[in-house]
Amino acid sequence: MSRCTEKQAQGAQSPEPRDVQGGGREKGAFMTDASGPSIVVTEAFSTRHIGNWALAENAVRQLRGVFPNARITLLARDPETIGPAIGERTVEKLFPKMPHHATQVQQVLWLIPNTLWAIASTLALIFSGGNPRKYARLARLFTPRGLRRDALEAILAADLVVSIAGESINDMFLKKLPFVLYTYWLPARLGKPVMLFPQTIGPLRPWLWRKVTGRVLRRCAMAMPRDKESLQLLQSIGMPAERSPFVPDMVIGQPLIGAEEAEALLSKAGFGGRDALRIGVVPAAFQAAGGRHIQCLAGALRMFLDRHPEARVGVLIGNRRGSICQCNDYEVAEQFVKLIGNDSRVVPLMDLNPSPAETKGILAQLDLFVSCRMHMAILSTMAGTPTVALATQSKIPEYMQLCGQRDRVAMMDDGLSEKSLLKMMEDALESAAEIRQQLAISRARLEPLAAAAGAHARDVLCSRQMQETLGARALSV
């Protein structure tokens, strides 16, 4: 793909482009607009999930790197938390959140209005012939001002739509998958480039949903898998190779706070002291593991503390208290602390609530980290900390292989035991210097690769504008 010049990417000084009736601007106008392109980032979710917070932060950072003057709008599940944290305009996503742990009646009451709106929107697309201006006039008739209207207006005005979902397209989320796909299909059908930033896609076993997903994603400008299995799935549903480049997880490039600031946070929480052997752990509940991994992990840490009287264990979380996620890591962490037993060397750190940069800085101060959450493992390894990861899916082993740490992954459903976990922890401590050196080399190699998402966005927009410019010239001849 062709690359924009820096002047094109930022927007050259020129008269303001004409507004297009029905939302948005004239095609190609953003490249000569001093304000830069209008970009919608979907599935920003919430700061109550550290992985999604980090994804949103790094996606915006990459987009700002190539389009400094862009007007970015986040479509989030929890705009009240993510908006102030990222510092961008944020509205609730096109399809408001489905209540977790809802009764069947509550699920039906959520499903009916959202399905009816999607049907009405599709009919509006048909009657408008896919013309954005005509569609916008029709859609506003059945979309009163409110949360969904804000998301719709953002999409109508967008020059680019970017998805930052970590893993929305898979079997675990079949109930919401139609609405996720519609959020991609609608702007693509309106002629707007849609990109899926690095994420896990699949597993997706039902034949019907593989077919539907393939049809929708082939309309997108690009879908970037962050692991091998996702790439294979994209290829199997017909996504062209040139539009599905492998890009590692964007959180690899997460900045971090300095050591002194991180130590101050740890000291305030009662986990300070660089002279102590400090172990961090993030437990999490997974139905696939049946909770047995929590007992194994607690048992392994009890044995570890018996062997290392000087050691201290800090218990962190990936999902915050009051989380809108299905799994509340806070409750799991409280149970985990009780499982380890009454030991003053075990320090609950669940109320720290650090940002991604603070989290990475904190993890950099630890001697060893044990994680049940993928993005916590990414933050710790990229901070240079020896890490043992527990996993139920292939995405964590694949990431750990990327940074040369595949042998430090324990699959939760593969003969996990207290002794095997203890051995992995002891081996990681014994090889700490070598591991830190390996991780430094991996970080230098992976960070430029993870930064490619923003460059791909620039290429897509530049290629788009070039095609429209050539088309307009051809029509004028």
TORLUMPA-962851 format. One line per 8 residues: number of its first residue (from 1); for each residue x, y, z of C-alpha. Coordinates in steps of 0.2 Angstrom, whole numbers. Example, Ala and Ser with C-alpha at 12.3 -4.5 7.8 and 13.67 -1.06 7.14 Angstrom:
2
1 = 62,-22,39 ~ 68,-5,36
This chain:
477
1 = 0,0,0 ~ 5,18,-3 ~ 11,28,11 ~ 5,46,15 ~ 17,60,17 ~ 18,68,35 ~ 8,83,28 ~ -6,72,22
9 = -7,62,38 ~ -8,78,49 ~ -19,87,37 ~ -13,102,27 ~ -19,120,31 ~ -33,123,19 ~ -51,128,19 ~ -63,118,30
17 = -72,104,20 ~ -90,105,17 ~ -101,95,29 ~ -111,81,20 ~ -129,81,24 ~ -133,66,34 ~ -117,66,43 ~ -98,65,39
25 = -88,75,27 ~ -85,74,8 ~ -75,59,4 ~ -56,62,4 ~ -59,79,13 ~ -49,74,29 ~ -33,73,20 ~ -34,92,17
33 = -42,96,33 ~ -31,104,47 ~ -41,95,60 ~ -36,78,53 ~ -47,63,50 ~ -62,58,61 ~ -59,41,69 ~ -71,30,79
41 = -63,17,90 ~ -76,3,95 ~ -76,-9,110 ~ -66,2,121 ~ -75,-7,135 ~ -70,0,153 ~ -55,4,164 ~ -62,-9,176
49 = -53,-22,165 ~ -35,-18,164 ~ -32,-27,147 ~ -46,-17,139 ~ -40,-1,147 ~ -22,-4,140 ~ -29,-9,123 ~ -39,7,122
57 = -24,18,128 ~ -11,10,116 ~ -23,10,101 ~ -26,29,103 ~ -8,32,106 ~ -4,23,89 ~ -17,32,80 ~ -11,49,87
65 = 6,44,82 ~ 1,44,63 ~ -14,56,64 ~ -9,69,78 ~ -24,80,74 ~ -37,66,72 ~ -54,68,80 ~ -56,52,90
73 = -72,45,97 ~ -72,30,108 ~ -88,18,108 ~ -87,10,125 ~ -97,-1,136 ~ -93,10,151 ~ -89,27,145 ~ -89,35,162
81 = -73,27,166 ~ -64,24,150 ~ -67,42,143 ~ -58,52,157 ~ -44,39,158 ~ -40,40,139 ~ -44,58,137 ~ -55,57,121
89 = -73,60,118 ~ -82,44,123 ~ -100,38,121 ~ -109,22,124 ~ -107,9,110 ~ -120,6,97 ~ -128,-8,106 ~ -129,-5,124
97 = -122,-17,136 ~ -132,-33,139 ~ -133,-36,158 ~ -122,-50,165 ~ -130,-63,175 ~ -147,-57,169 ~ -163,-68,170 ~ -170,-74,153
105 = -184,-61,154 ~ -170,-47,156 ~ -160,-54,141 ~ -176,-55,130 ~ -180,-37,135 ~ -162,-32,130 ~ -163,-42,114 ~ -180,-36,107
113 = -176,-17,105 ~ -158,-20,99 ~ -163,-33,86 ~ -178,-21,80 ~ -166,-7,78 ~ -154,-18,68 ~ -168,-23,57 ~ -174,-5,54
121 = -156,0,51 ~ -154,-13,38 ~ -170,-9,29 ~ -164,10,29 ~ -148,4,20 ~ -159,-5,7 ~ -171,9,4 ~ -156,21,3
129 = -147,11,-9 ~ -132,12,3 ~ -131,31,1 ~ -124,38,17 ~ -134,54,16 ~ -150,45,13 ~ -147,32,26 ~ -143,45,39
137 = -159,54,36 ~ -169,38,37 ~ -159,31,52 ~ -162,47,62 ~ -181,44,61 ~ -180,28,72 ~ -165,33,82 ~ -170,46,95
145 = -157,57,103 ~ -149,47,116 ~ -135,35,119 ~ -137,25,103 ~ -139,41,93 ~ -122,47,99 ~ -114,31,93 ~ -123,32,76
153 = -118,50,73 ~ -100,46,77 ~ -100,32,64 ~ -109,43,51 ~ -95,56,53 ~ -81,44,53 ~ -67,43,40 ~ -61,27,49
161 = -68,14,61 ~ -56,4,72 ~ -61,-11,83 ~ -50,-14,98 ~ -60,-29,105 ~ -48,-42,113 ~ -58,-57,108 ~ -76,-53,104
169 = -77,-65,89 ~ -77,-82,97 ~ -89,-96,104 ~ -89,-89,121 ~ -99,-73,115 ~ -111,-80,103 ~ -126,-71,111 ~ -118,-54,107
177 = -108,-59,91 ~ -122,-53,79 ~ -121,-36,86 ~ -102,-35,86 ~ -102,-40,68 ~ -116,-27,64 ~ -105,-14,71 ~ -92,-18,58
185 = -104,-22,44 ~ -114,-5,45 ~ -100,7,43 ~ -92,-5,30 ~ -109,-5,20 ~ -109,14,21 ~ -92,14,12 ~ -81,18,27
193 = -65,8,30 ~ -66,-3,45 ~ -51,-11,53 ~ -49,-24,67 ~ -33,-19,77 ~ -23,-34,84 ~ -35,-46,93 ~ -39,-65,95
201 = -52,-71,82 ~ -60,-88,87 ~ -62,-102,90 ~ -78,-101,80 ~ -85,-118,78 ~ -103,-116,72 ~ -103,-117,53 ~ -116,-103,51
209 = -106,-90,62 ~ -90,-94,52 ~ -99,-91,36 ~ -107,-75,43 ~ -91,-69,51 ~ -82,-72,34 ~ -94,-62,24 ~ -93,-47,37
217 = -74,-47,39 ~ -71,-48,20 ~ -80,-31,19 ~ -67,-24,31 ~ -52,-15,25 ~ -41,-25,37 ~ -41,-38,51 ~ -25,-40,61
225 = -23,-57,70 ~ -12,-57,86 ~ -9,-76,86 ~ -7,-90,74 ~ -24,-98,77 ~ -33,-82,73 ~ -23,-80,57 ~ -27,-98,52
233 = -46,-94,55 ~ -46,-78,45 ~ -38,-88,30 ~ -51,-102,32 ~ -65,-90,31 ~ -58,-81,15 ~ -49,-66,22 ~ -35,-61,9
241 = -18,-63,16 ~ -13,-45,12 ~ -28,-39,22 ~ -24,-50,37 ~ -6,-46,42 ~ 0,-53,59 ~ 3,-40,72 ~ 7,-43,90
249 = -4,-37,104 ~ -3,-18,105 ~ 0,-18,124 ~ 18,-24,121 ~ 22,-6,118 ~ 14,0,134 ~ 24,14,142 ~ 28,13,161
257 = 30,24,176 ~ 48,26,184 ~ 55,15,197 ~ 53,28,211 ~ 35,31,207 ~ 31,13,207 ~ 40,10,223 ~ 30,24,231
265 = 14,15,226 ~ 20,-1,233 ~ 26,6,249 ~ 9,15,251 ~ 0,-2,249 ~ 12,-11,262 ~ 22,-20,249 ~ 38,-9,248
273 = 56,-14,251 ~ 68,-18,237 ~ 78,-30,248 ~ 64,-42,250 ~ 60,-56,238 ~ 44,-50,231 ~ 32,-61,221 ~ 17,-55,212
281 = 2,-65,208 ~ -15,-62,198 ~ -28,-76,201 ~ -43,-77,190 ~ -59,-88,189 ~ -61,-98,173 ~ -75,-110,170 ~ -64,-121,159
289 = -52,-124,173 ~ -66,-127,186 ~ -57,-117,199 ~ -44,-131,202 ~ -30,-120,196 ~ -33,-108,210 ~ -31,-121,223 ~ -15,-127,214
297 = -8,-110,214 ~ -12,-106,232 ~ -4,-123,237 ~ 12,-119,226 ~ 14,-102,235 ~ 12,-110,252 ~ 26,-122,248 ~ 36,-107,240
305 = 34,-97,256 ~ 40,-112,267 ~ 56,-113,256 ~ 59,-94,256 ~ 55,-87,273 ~ 61,-70,266 ~ 49,-69,252 ~ 33,-59,251
313 = 18,-62,240 ~ 7,-47,233 ~ -10,-52,226 ~ -16,-41,212 ~ -31,-41,200 ~ -35,-39,182 ~ -53,-34,184 ~ -58,-21,196
321 = -70,-22,211 ~ -88,-18,204 ~ -82,-25,187 ~ -95,-26,173 ~ -86,-41,168 ~ -93,-59,170 ~ -79,-64,181 ~ -75,-52,196
329 = -56,-55,200 ~ -58,-45,216 ~ -69,-59,224 ~ -58,-72,217 ~ -42,-64,224 ~ -50,-63,242 ~ -54,-81,241 ~ -36,-84,235
337 = -29,-75,250 ~ -39,-86,262 ~ -33,-102,253 ~ -15,-97,255 ~ -18,-96,274 ~ -15,-83,288 ~ 2,-77,283 ~ 8,-59,286
345 = 19,-61,271 ~ 4,-61,259 ~ -1,-44,255 ~ -18,-40,246 ~ -15,-27,233 ~ -32,-27,225 ~ -37,-9,230 ~ -22,-2,221
353 = -32,2,205 ~ -17,6,195 ~ -17,12,177 ~ -8,2,164 ~ 7,12,165 ~ 7,11,184 ~ 4,-8,183 ~ 19,-11,171
361 = 30,0,182 ~ 24,-10,198 ~ 27,-27,189 ~ 45,-21,184 ~ 49,-20,203 ~ 45,-38,206 ~ 57,-53,207 ~ 44,-65,200
369 = 26,-64,193 ~ 13,-77,191 ~ -2,-72,180 ~ -19,-80,175 ~ -22,-65,164 ~ -15,-62,147 ~ -12,-43,147 ~ -5,-44,165
377 = 8,-57,158 ~ 11,-45,143 ~ 14,-30,155 ~ 26,-40,166 ~ 36,-48,153 ~ 38,-32,143 ~ 43,-24,160 ~ 57,-37,161
385 = 51,-48,175 ~ 52,-67,175 ~ 34,-73,173 ~ 25,-89,174 ~ 8,-89,165 ~ -7,-100,168 ~ -18,-102,152 ~ -34,-110,146
393 = -32,-104,128 ~ -18,-104,115 ~ -17,-85,115 ~ -6,-85,130 ~ 6,-99,125 ~ 8,-91,108 ~ 12,-74,116 ~ 25,-82,128
401 = 33,-91,113 ~ 35,-74,104 ~ 45,-68,119 ~ 55,-84,121 ~ 46,-90,137 ~ 35,-104,130 ~ 42,-116,143 ~ 35,-105,157
409 = 17,-108,153 ~ 6,-120,163 ~ -10,-125,154 ~ -24,-126,167 ~ -32,-141,160 ~ -16,-151,157 ~ -11,-160,173 ~ -8,-144,183
417 = -2,-148,200 ~ 6,-139,215 ~ 23,-147,213 ~ 24,-143,194 ~ 19,-125,197 ~ 32,-123,211 ~ 45,-130,200 ~ 41,-117,187
425 = 42,-103,199 ~ 59,-110,207 ~ 66,-112,189 ~ 61,-94,184 ~ 69,-87,200 ~ 85,-97,197 ~ 86,-91,179 ~ 81,-73,183
433 = 96,-65,175 ~ 95,-75,159 ~ 77,-72,158 ~ 78,-53,160 ~ 91,-53,146 ~ 80,-63,135 ~ 65,-52,138 ~ 75,-36,134
441 = 80,-44,117 ~ 62,-49,114 ~ 55,-32,119 ~ 67,-23,107 ~ 61,-35,93 ~ 42,-35,97 ~ 39,-17,101 ~ 41,-11,82
449 = 30,-25,76 ~ 17,-21,89 ~ 17,-3,83 ~ 13,-8,65 ~ -6,-6,69 ~ -5,13,67 ~ 5,12,52 ~ -8,0,44
457 = -21,13,48 ~ -12,27,39 ~ -9,16,24 ~ -28,11,23 ~ -33,29,24 ~ -20,35,12 ~ -24,21,-1 ~ -43,25,1
465 = -40,44,-2 ~ -29,40,-17 ~ -42,29,-25 ~ -56,42,-22 ~ -45,55,-30 ~ -41,45,-45 ~ -59,41,-47 ~ -64,59,-46
473 = -51,64,-59 ~ -57,50,-70 ~ -75,56,-69 ~ -70,74,-73 ~ -61,69,-89
